Amino acid sequence: MGLADLLLDHWPRLFPQTYERIARAWLEPAYAALAEEVRARPDPQAALDYGTGPGSVALRLAQWCPDARIDAADVSDNLLIRAEDEARRKGLSRRIRFGLIDRGRFPWPEARYDLVVAAFVLYASGGAAALLDQIHLRLRPGARCLVVEGLRDAAVADAELFAACETARAPRLLRGALRRALAAQRARLLPRERILAAVRDSRFGVAARARDIGLPLPDRTVSDAFVLLELRAPEHVQPAAAAGEPARG
Ligand SMILES: C[S@@+](CC[C@H](N)C(=O)[O-])C[C@H]1O[C@@H](n2cnc3c(N)ncnc32)[C@H](O)[C@@H]1O
């Protein structure tokens, strides 16, 4: 494993501030679009951040939806620890419940949500349609799921993206490895067609809406850096057991 791979796996923990700055430069436009979509509707009663990672979306949801109860789940207990620390630091612990998805088992099997957000999770999951099915199980009738993903086929070169992130001033010694890590991360993203195919193959079947999100670069703005999908649960949702809830125990 080279330094770039090591960084890719461990940089959020080893260099949290560098990671946050780079993540902010790259991902912030996507979070801003999510904020618009979430705020365009009345506050949900219960919202879930599926694949919360370091908690970026859960913490934002707590601010965007001051009246909602917020759950945040992930398969990585390491990242959950970091998310919980961050929630504590920002005084949001009481607003957010964090839980581990352990071997496919959702931490709160009875919970149902009016809003689920999955930000940059499909590409990381290794099975995008199956992941959407798991989200579908958690929705109340008529609820919505907002999915945001970076697009592998976006018209942006790795070097351009790095230049945009470098405006966040990564430490000089780390730059070569960070550049490779960023390129490796981009190479894992899904092309648009794969994302839409996963929706078609899932219980959602079709996206209610798709919106492209742009990314400002130093010299221009790329119009198709991310896609945001709104998925809807039908008004009548199958009971969880019949719809394939993983066995308990
Ligand atoms: C790139 S991170 C995104 C984290 C966060 N949503 C954000 O916007 O910063 C991808 C996250 O998806 C999680 N993940 C991967 N496969 C998953 C699965 N099957 N179910 C839930 N989370 C998963 C990873 O552990 C990781 O935290």
The ligand as an SDF file (V2000), in Angstrom:
LIG
                    3D

 27 29  0  0  0  0  0  0  0  0999 V2000
  -17.3120    9.3350    1.3260 C   0  0  0  0  0  0  0  0  0  0  0  0
  -18.0270    8.9380    2.8460 S   0  0  0  0  0  0  0  0  0  0  0  0
  -19.3560   10.1010    2.9460 C   0  0  0  0  0  0  0  0  0  0  0  0
  -19.6880   10.4270    4.3520 C   0  0  0  0  0  0  0  0  0  0  0  0
  -20.7350   11.5310    4.5590 C   0  0  0  0  0  0  0  0  0  0  0  0
  -22.0220   11.1700    4.0460 N   0  0  0  0  0  0  0  0  0  0  0  0
  -20.2730   12.8420    4.0120 C   0  0  0  0  0  0  0  0  0  0  0  0
  -20.9930   13.4510    3.2110 O   0  0  0  0  0  0  0  0  0  0  0  0
  -19.1880   13.3050    4.4070 O   0  0  0  0  0  0  0  0  0  0  0  0
  -18.8850    7.4000    2.5220 C   0  0  0  0  0  0  0  0  0  0  0  0
  -19.4580    6.7890    3.7870 C   0  0  0  0  0  0  0  0  0  0  0  0
  -20.3190    5.7010    3.4090 O   0  0  0  0  0  0  0  0  0  0  0  0
  -20.1810    4.7000    4.3920 C   0  0  0  0  0  0  0  0  0  0  0  0
  -20.6920    3.4410    3.8370 N   0  0  0  0  0  0  0  0  0  0  0  0
  -20.1180    2.6240    2.9280 C   0  0  0  0  0  0  0  0  0  0  0  0
  -20.9130    1.5550    2.6690 N   0  0  0  0  0  0  0  0  0  0  0  0
  -22.0240    1.7120    3.4380 C   0  0  0  0  0  0  0  0  0  0  0  0
  -23.2070    0.9350    3.6380 C   0  0  0  0  0  0  0  0  0  0  0  0
  -23.4120   -0.2090    2.9730 N   0  0  0  0  0  0  0  0  0  0  0  0
  -24.1390    1.3820    4.4960 N   0  0  0  0  0  0  0  0  0  0  0  0
  -23.9450    2.5520    5.1530 C   0  0  0  0  0  0  0  0  0  0  0  0
  -22.8400    3.3330    5.0220 N   0  0  0  0  0  0  0  0  0  0  0  0
  -21.8890    2.9060    4.1840 C   0  0  0  0  0  0  0  0  0  0  0  0
  -18.6910    4.7080    4.6920 C   0  0  0  0  0  0  0  0  0  0  0  0
  -18.3760    4.0710    5.9170 O   0  0  0  0  0  0  0  0  0  0  0  0
  -18.4030    6.1970    4.7120 C   0  0  0  0  0  0  0  0  0  0  0  0
  -18.5670    6.7380    5.9840 O   0  0  0  0  0  0  0  0  0  0  0  0
  1  2  1  0
  2  3  1  0
  2 10  1  0
  3  4  1  0
  4  5  1  0
  5  6  1  0
  5  7  1  0
  7  8  2  0
  7  9  1  0
 10 11  1  0
 11 12  1  0
 11 26  1  0
 12 13  1  0
 13 14  1  0
 13 24  1  0
 14 15  1  0
 14 23  1  0
 15 16  2  0
 16 17  1  0
 17 18  1  0
 17 23  2  0
 18 19  1  0
 18 20  2  0
 20 21  1  0
 21 22  2  0
 22 23  1  0
 24 25  1  0
 24 26  1  0
 26 27  1  0
M  CHG  2   2   1   9  -1
M  END
$$$$
